[in-house]
Amino acid sequence: MRSPAVAAALGEPSEPGGIYSFAANTNIVGHAGRTLALVESGVTCYELTTELDTIGVWNGDGRLRGGYTAHPHRDPATGALHAVSYELGRTEVEYSVIGADGRTERTELIDVGGTPLMHDFSLTEDYVVLYDLPVTFEVGDLLPPELPRPLRTPTRRLLSALLGRVRVPDPLAARLPRDPADRRLPYRWNPDRPARVGVLPRAGRAADVRWFEVPPCYAFHTMNAYQDGAAVVADLVRYDRMFDIDRTGPGETMPALERWVIDLAAGTVRQQRLDDQGQEFPRFDERRTGHRYRYGYAISVGAGLHNGDVLYKHDLCSGSAAARSFGSGMELGEFVFQPAAPDAAEDDGVLLGFVTDRAADRTHLAILDAGSLESLAAVQLPHRVPAGFHGNWLPTDF
């Protein structure tokens, strides 16, 4: 993508509005005929052609306050794209709805009284679920290492006072030091901040959010959520801690799949461990977004949270899980489900994901039968594709 740094390196003009040199690197979705490369925390998102050439900076139709999320969720009934977006250093998050026609239907600012890292959220038929967990922006990490010690405390206080009032310049790229071993992210485990879940009626205002406390933990990714009577059921990948000792990435505690049942009548949250095995990047049949569903998929992770060689298929009705191992030395990317037809059964379709042979330094695209996890085909690629974060398959008529 032609971010300012890339454009400058290639001797090309920079796209207007591309203030950040840190390029969108987290997800890619199709909406209202546009291919969108997404990132979060107020960093610039980009629109691409179907051939992945850069068209320019994307900010909805201009009504989004600052940046977007890496994890929007589409309502299968309306085609609208729902999002909860945070911006580095701001004390509000923005709930937004972009209609199937690409126009922003509504935005709602929600003051969360701090600067939490909200990577994902959940959507049901009637509610938006927010995860306000104790990982917060650490303003001191924006200070240059060469700043004299006597100036660090007053500078930190000044930056803290400005949070939410001014735009933080190029926060992630500016913070990355030359030495990769010291590349800390500007977030820190905050034991003084309560962990809580917020439930906002989709038609409600910011004041209508109900907050429910949960034990301290962190979650990057949700699988799906739905309503069950007076409860909201949310499935997600939970970590005990995040960015406490290890500030360079999420390698501190092993993630596990959990179900949180938010009882709106009793005002409680019941947490249930669905699978103790280390896993991440949960996906499901997104035709079931916000509705009761049966199957979910995730990939194994090992020590240091490196992607593993096992794909899990969870039967959330029976509580069982099937596993497909690709063999020692293989590394999986996120696997995405595609139905065989618009009205096909929930696991009638294929799973597509990258599999990398670390020893050979080669990657292939694996195409599996979603019902049995057996291989249907493999597309051999001429070189290695690094295991990235997220991706999607876009139909030609989106």
N, C-alpha and C positions, 0 to 999 in steps of 0.2 A: 504494500500500500504506500501511496505517495504522501507519507507524512512529511513535515518540513525537513527533517534530517535526511530522509531518503531522497527527497527531491533535490536537496542541496548537493548530496553526494553524486547524484546522476546529472547534475547541471541542468535540472528542469525547474520550471517555475513552481512555487508552492501553491497549493490550493487555498483560496481565501477561507479564513476561519480556522485553519489548522494550526492552532497556537502551540499544541503540544507535539514534541518530537517523538514521544512514546506512542507507537502505533497500536491501534485496536488489535488485540491478540487473543481474545477469550472465547468468542462464540460467533457464529454466522447464521443468520436466519433470512428467510424470504417473507416479505409482507407487502401487500398492495402493489405487486409487480416490481418491488425493489429488493436487491440483494444487499444486506446490511452486515457489516463487520462491526462487532460490538465489543466494548470494554466498559469498565465501570469507574466509579469515584470521580466523575466529572471530566475524565480524559475523553478526547475526541473520538467519536464513532464516524465510520466512513460508509458511503454507498459505493458499490462496485457494479460493474457490468456482469453479465452471466459468464463472461470469459475472465472475470476477476481483475479487470483493469479498474483503476481508481476513477470514479466520477467526481467525487468531492466529499466534503464534510457533510454529515447527516445529523440533524437535530430535530427530527419529526418535521412538523410544518412550522417550526419556529416557536412553538408554544412551550416546549420543554425547558425547564429553568436552567439546568446545567448538566449536560451529559445524560447518560442513560444507564441501564443495567445490562449485565451480561446474560441475565436470565429472565427475559420476558416470558409470559405464559399466554397462549392463545385460547380464548373461549371457543370450544368446538361448535357451539350453537350459533354464535354471532360472527365469528371470525375476527373479533376485536383482539388486539394485543394489549394485555395488562402488564404493568411493570411497577416495581418499587425500586426507586433509584436513590442512591446516596451520593454525596459529593464530598471529597476529601476536605475536612475542616469545617463543614457545615453541621449545624445542630438539628436540621430538619431532613426528613426524607420525603420524596415526592412520589405519590401514587398517581399513575397516569393510565389513561385508556386511549389507545389509538384505534380508530374504527377500521373495518375491512377496506375502506376506501383510502386509508392513509391519513385521514384527518384526525387531529387530536380532539377527542370528545370531551375529556375532562382531565383536570389535574387537581391534586389535593396535597397541600403541604402539611406534614405531620411532625410536630416538634417532639423529638425523642430525648431532649435534655442532655445531649452528649454527642460524641462523634463515633458511633459504632460502625463496624465493618459489617454491612448487610449484603451478603453476596447473592442470596436467593430469597424467595418467599413462596407462599403457597396460595392457590386459587381454588375456591369451590364455587358452587352455583350461586351462593348468596354472600360469601365472605372473602376477604383478603386476609391472609395470615402473615404477620410480621415477626421476625426473629431478632429481638434486641438482646444480644448476648455479649458477655464481658470481654470482647476484643475491641479496643478503641484506638483511634488515631493518636500517635505519639508525636507531638509537635517538635520535641527536641531532635527528632531524627531528620528534620529538615535543615538543621543548623550545619554549616560547613565544618568539617573536622578541624580546619585551620583557625577557626574563630577562637581568640584567646579566652581562657577559662573565666576571667573576671567579667567578660561580656556575655557569657552563655546564659546565665540566669536572667538578667534583664531582657535579653533578646527573646528568650523562651516566653517570658511573661508578655512581651509585646505581641509576639505571634499569637499567643493564646487569646489575648484581648481582641485581636483582629479576626479570629476564626468566625466564619459565618458572615463577615462583613465585606471581605475582599476575596478575590479569587487567588487561590494558592498557585504560584507559577510552576508549571511543569513538574508536579510533585514527585512522581515516581522516577522519571528519567534523571532529574536533577540529583536525586538522592543516591543513585547507583554509583558506588565508588569504582575506581579502575580495577581494584583487586576483587575478583569474583568471590573469594572466600569471605569477604566482609559485606556482601550485598544483603543487608538487612532490609526488611520491609518496614514501612513507617507505621506499624501497628504493634500493639502490645497487649498481653493478657492483663486485664484490669480487675483484680479481686475485689475492689471496692464498688464495682458496678453490679447491681443485681441482674441476674439473668431472667428474662421474661419473654412471653409470647403475647402479641397483640392481635386481636380479632376485630377487623373493621368491616361493617356491612358495606357491600359494594355500592350501595346507593347512599351511604352515610357520609358525614363530614369528619374532619380530624377529631373533633370532640367526642365522636361516637366510638372511638377505639376503646375496647376493654382489654386491660392488661392482666396477665396471669403469670405469677412467679414460678420459675422452675429451678432445679438445682443448677449450679454453675457448670457450663459446658459450652461447646461451640458446634455449629453446623454450617458447612459451606453449601451443601446441596440437598434439596428435597427431591423425593421421588414423585409423590402425588398426594392429594388430600381430597376429602369428600365429607359430606354431612351424613350423620347417622342419628336421626331424631334431634335431640337437643345438644348433640355433641358434634364437634369437628374432629375428624380423624386425619392426622398428618403423618406420613412416613418420610423419614429423613436419615441421613448419615450423621452420626453423633461422635464428637471427640470429647474426651474429658477436659482437655486444655488445648490452647493454641497460642503460639507466639509468646510463650512464657520463658523458656530457657533457650529454645532454638528460634531465632528471629529471622532466619533466612528462608524459611518455608514451613509447610505443615508437616514436619517430621517428628513431632514430639510424642504423641499418643496415637494408638492404633484406632481407626474409625470402625464403627459397627452400625448395622442397620437397626433403627428403632421405630416404634410407633408411639406417637403422642396423641392421647385422647383428651381433647379440651372440652370439659363439661361446662357448657354455658349456663346451665341452671345452677349447678353446685359451685361454680367458680373455681374449679380445680383442674389440674393437668395430671393425667396418669401416664407414666412412661413405661413402655414394655419393650424389652430387647427381643428383636425378631431373629437376629443372627449375629453371633459373636465373631465370626470370621472377618478379618480385615478386608474392607472393600470400599470402593468409591465410584464416582461417576454413575449414579443411578439413572436409569431411563425406563420408560414404559410405553405402552401404546397411547400416544397423545390424543387419539380420538376420545379417550376416557378422562381427559384433563378435568379435574373438579368433580368427578363422579366416582362412584364405587367401581373398583377394578380388581382384577385377579392376579395379573402377572407383572413382575418387575425384573429388571436386569441390572447387573453391576459387575465390575471387574475387580479381581483380587489386587491387594496392595501388600507389599512386604516391608521389611525393615527400611526405615527412612522414607516410607510412603512411596517407594518406587513401584510403578505399575507392574503387576504380576502376570502370570501366564494362564489364569483361570477365569472363565466367564461363568457367572452365577445366574440362574433363572429361579426367581422366587415365586412360589405359589402362595399368595397371601391369603387364600381361603383355607387351604389345608395346613399351612405353616411349614411346608416342606421346601427344599431347595435342590435343584439339579445343578451339576457342575460339569463344565467342559474344559479340560486341560489341553493346552496347545503344546506342552512339553517344556522341559527345562531350557532356559536360555532364551525363551520367547517373551516378548513384552507386548501387552495389549493396549490399544487405544480404546476410547469410549465406543461401545456398540450401540447402534441406532436401529430401532424397529421400524419396518415399513410394512403395512398390511398388503395382503395379496390383492385386495379389491376394497373399495370404499365401505362395503357392507360385510367384509370378511369377519370371522370370529376373532376374538382378542389376540390369540397367538397364532393365527393363520397368516403367515407372512414370512419375511426374512429379517435377519439381523445382519448388519453390515458394520465391519470395523477393521481397523488396521492392525496387523500382526507383524512385529519386527523381530527378526532373527539377529540377536546382538552380535553373535560371533561372525556371521556372514555380512553384517551391516547392510541387510536388505529387508525390504518390507513388501508384504502382499496385502491386498484387500480381501478379507475373508467374507464369504456370503454363506450364511447358515440358515437352515430351516429353524424358524423360531419355536416350533413345537417340540422338535427332538434335539436341537442343537447340533445336528449332523451337518457336515459340510456339503454345500450344493455346488460351489464353484470358488475359485481363487483367481484374482487378477494380479499377476506378478508385475511389480513396479521396477523400473530400471535403477532405482536408488532407494536409500533409506528415507522414510518419512518419520520425523521425530514424533513421539507420542505427545500430542498437544492436549488442549483442554476439552473443547466441545466442538460439535459439528452437527450438521443436518443435511438431509437430502431434499432438494427442492424440485418440485415438478415443474415442467416447462410452462404451465399455465397458472402459476401462483400470482 
